[in-house]
Amino acid sequence: MKTLVLLLCLGFATALDCTGDEILCTSGERCVPYRYLCDSDNDCADGSDEETRLCLAWRNTDCEKGQALCRANGGSECIPIEDYCHRTQPACQGTLDRRICSILEDRKLVPLNTIILPPVNTPGDAYNKSVDLGSELSSKLNDTLSHPNCPRFYTEVGGQCLSLFYVGRSSWGVARAFCKHIGGDLLSIRNVNHYNDLVNHLAKNQITSDFWLGGRYEHDDLSWMWLDGSPMPLGTPFWSLRRYDICNPRNVTVVGTSKVREANHGECYHVTQAPENPPKGFCAAITYENHYYMSDENCLTDMSPICVTSV
């Protein structure tokens, strides 16, 4: 008896090993050939080979049952659905429900409404997105690289001619070289009004890039300076805050100087205002992440240049 039971189990296991032109029923108890799918005959005891949504796709209106219309290389033809799903050079374009391909890949029938496919990025999607980005740039040219009151490649922001080259990204040194090439230099923010005008302009035009400024840390006198050697304003409202898990002393910076005095009196604070001491980076930037407050950044990080030139 035990031998008979063992033989029956082995025979059952062999029956579940579907061949190349077969697919496993949802119950897992039987394999059926592709040609049996949606033939109005319940070949799977559980009826999974005649599931309504499956058959609407399998018996499509473009081709015969079990075939799909494949559009590729400027032509179209009806080919078996399993070939449609596996063709890659080029892939078929058509109306076949891609969940059918998922079923064939898994070689098991499941209800179509239980399958969730990841989004597919086709070459056409990339092309369309690229065209959209080009249209977006064209719509923003007057607000980033063009204005009748400014030289070429500059727009007017708060009475200054700035070049907001957000489509390009480079290190601080390369960004400055670019500004010089178009007749300017990296922006030095001289007062709060100019700073507010810039931030409001970026927000109004929905520009989300990170930008280099014309500020850097001078190692000789351990201070932050603009390109002309004048000191950068420190503290609020110019510089960003950074949060850390460890405690930090609360420092008060005297605006317009590098003088710092401690004011935390033993309290535990988790927020530090940039620029840090020692600096996290030696070049000044304004970043979208920090709501366009200034921060000390690694000079080799890729960011966009903000150039300024005289009218």
N, C-alpha and C positions, 0 to 999 in steps of 0.2 A: 504493500500500500504506500509506504513512504517513497519507494522508488517511483511509483506512478505519479504521486503528487509532485515530486521533483521534476519529472519529465514534463508534466503539464505546465509548471512554472517556467521552465526553460523555453517551452514552446510559446507561451504568452509573451515572454520578454523578447523573443525573436520577432514576434508579430508587431511589436511596437517599434522596431528598428525600420523606420520608413525609408523606402528607396528614393532615388533621385527625382522621380516624377510623382511622389506621393507626399501627403501632408497629414499630420496627426490631428485627429478630432479633438475637440475641447475636453472631452472626458478622459482623454489619454488611453482609451481602450481600443482604438482602431485607426489605421491609416487608410486614406482614400486617395486615388489618383486625382490629379488636377482636373482631368476631363469629367470627373463626377461632380465637381463643384457646381452648384446652382443648376442642376439638370432636372429639377422638380421631383427628385427621388431622394428620400431620406436615407442616404448611405451611412451617415453617422447616426448611431442610436440616439444621440442627444440632439440631433437636428442642426448641429453647428455648420454643416456643409450647405445648408439652405437658409442661413440667417439672412434676414431681410436686407440689412444695410450692406452686408457683404455682396449679396447678389445684385443690388442696384449698381455697384461698381463693376462687378465681374461680368454682368450682362449689360455693358454700356451701349449707347446708341451709335457710337462712331464705328465700331467694328463688330465682328462676330464674337460670340461668347468666348471668354478666355483670352481675348486679344484687346489691345489698346492702340490708339493712334499716336504714333511717335513722330514728332516734328524735330528735325535736326538737319543741319547743313542746307537749309533752304528748301528741303523737301519734306514729305510726310508719307508714312506707310503704316499699315496695321501689322503688328508683330505680337507674338505671344506675350502675355503680361509678365511672365517671369523674365523674358528677355528685355522687356521695357524697363524693368526694375534694375537690371544688372548692367545695362549699357552705360558706359561712362565717357567714351571718347567719340563724339560728344554725348552728353547725357540727353535723354529724351525730354522734350518739352511737350506737355499735353495736359489733359484734364483728368487723368487717372488719379484717384484718391491714393495718396502716398501711404496711407495706412495699410493698403493692400500689400505694398512692398514690404512693410514691417512684418506682416504676417508670414509672407513667403520667406523672409530672411530667418525668422524664428522657427519656421517649418511646423507651426502649430496654429490651429484655428482658435481665435478668441473673438468675442463680440467687438465689432468695430468701434463702438462708442467708448470702450475701455482703453483705447490706445491714444496716448498723447505724444505727438511728435515734437522734437525741438525745432526752433525756427531754422529755415534753410536760407543761406545767403548765396544766391546764384551770381554768376558774372554779370547778369543783367541788373541785379540789385546793386552791385558795386558801381556799375556805370551810372545808374540813375542817381545814386547818392553823390557820386562825384559831380554830376551835372548840377544837382541841387546846391552843393557847396560852392560851385562856381557862381551860380545865380545869387547866393547869399553874399559872396564877396562883392559882386557888382552892385548890389543894393546898398552896401556899406562903404563904397569907395569915397563918397563925399564926406563921410564921417570919420574916415581913417587915413586916407591918402590923397585927398583932393579938396581944394577950396580956392575960390577966386582971389581971396586976400593973402594967400600964401604961395610960396614956391612949389614947384612940382614935387609930388610925393608927400605933401604936408596938408594938414587940415587945421582949422582954427578951433582952439579949445581955450576958453577963458582969456581971450586976448593974446594967446601964444600960438605959434605955428608948430604943431606937433605931428610926427609921423608915427602912427600906431600900427606897426607892421606885424599884426598878430598872426599872419599866415606863415611867418618864418620863425624858427627857433634855433638858438645857438648859445654858446658860452658867452660870458660877460665880455671878454676881450673881442670876440668876433662880432658881437652885437655893436660894440663901440666902433669897430672898424667900418661896419655897414653904415652907421650914422654919419661918420666922417665922409664916406664915399658919396652920400647924397647931400652933403653941404651942411651938416649939423654935428651934434654930439648927443650922447645919452642925456636924458632929462635930469636937471637938478631942480628939486622942488623948493621954491624960495619962501613961500608963505602958505598959511592955512587956506586962503581963498583959492590959490592956484591948485592946491591939493584937492579941495572939495570939487572944483570945476572938473578936474580930471576924473575923479571917482564917479561923479554923477554922469559924465559923458560915457564912460565905460558901461555903467549900469543901463543907461537909456538905450544904448545900441546893442545890449545883450552880448557883450564881448567877455568871454570867460577865460582868456589866456592869462598866463603869468608873464610879467614884464620886468626887464632889467632897468634900473635907474643909474644915474651917473654918480653914485655914492660908493665909497670903498673905505676899508679900514686901513689906516696908515700905521705900519709897524714901527716906524721911527718914534712917533710920539704917542702911540697907542690910543688913537682917537679916530672917529668917523668924520670924513671930509667929503665935500663935493669935488668935482673935477678941477675947479679953479682954486682949490686949497682952502675955501671957506668951511667952517665947521657945520656939520649937519645937525639939525635940531633933533634932540633925543626925547624919549618919553612920549606921553600923551599930548596931542591926539594923533601922532604920526605912526608910532610903532605898534606892532601886533603883540598879542599875548600867547604864551605857550603853556600848556598844562602838563605837569609831570606827577607821577605817583609819589615821588619823594618830596620831602619838605624843602622849601627854598626860603632864604631870607628875603624880606620885603625891602627893596631898595627904592630910594627916591632920587631921581635924576634931575639936576638943575638944567632947565631947558636952555639950549644954545651952548652948553659946555659939556665936558666929559666928567664933571665932578659928580660923584655918587656918594650918598650917605645912607647908612642902614637905619631902617625904621620899623623893624618887625618886633623888637622887644621880646624875643623868645617865642613868639607865636609861630604856628605851623601853617605855611601857605603852600599851595600846590600850583600856583600860577606865577610864571616869570615873564617879564616884559622884555621883548627884543629891543636892542641887540644884547645878546648874552655876553657875559664876561667870564672866560674868554669867549670870543665870538664863535657861533656855530659855523658861520661862513664869513668871508671877508668882502663880499660884494652885496650891495643893497638891491632889494627887489620889492615889488608889490605883487601879491599873488591872489588869485581868485579864492583859494582855500581860506586865506586870512582876511577876506572881505576887503582886499586891496589896502590893508595896512602894511607898513614897511616891515621887512624882516631881513635878517642877516643870512645869506644863502651861500652855498658852495659855488664858487665862481665858474666851475666847469659844468654846472647844471644847464640844460637847454631851456631857454626862455626867449620870449619875443622882445625886440628892442622898442623903447619909446625914445624917439629922437626929437630934439628941439633945434630950431634955427631962428635967426633973426629975420624979421620981415624985410 
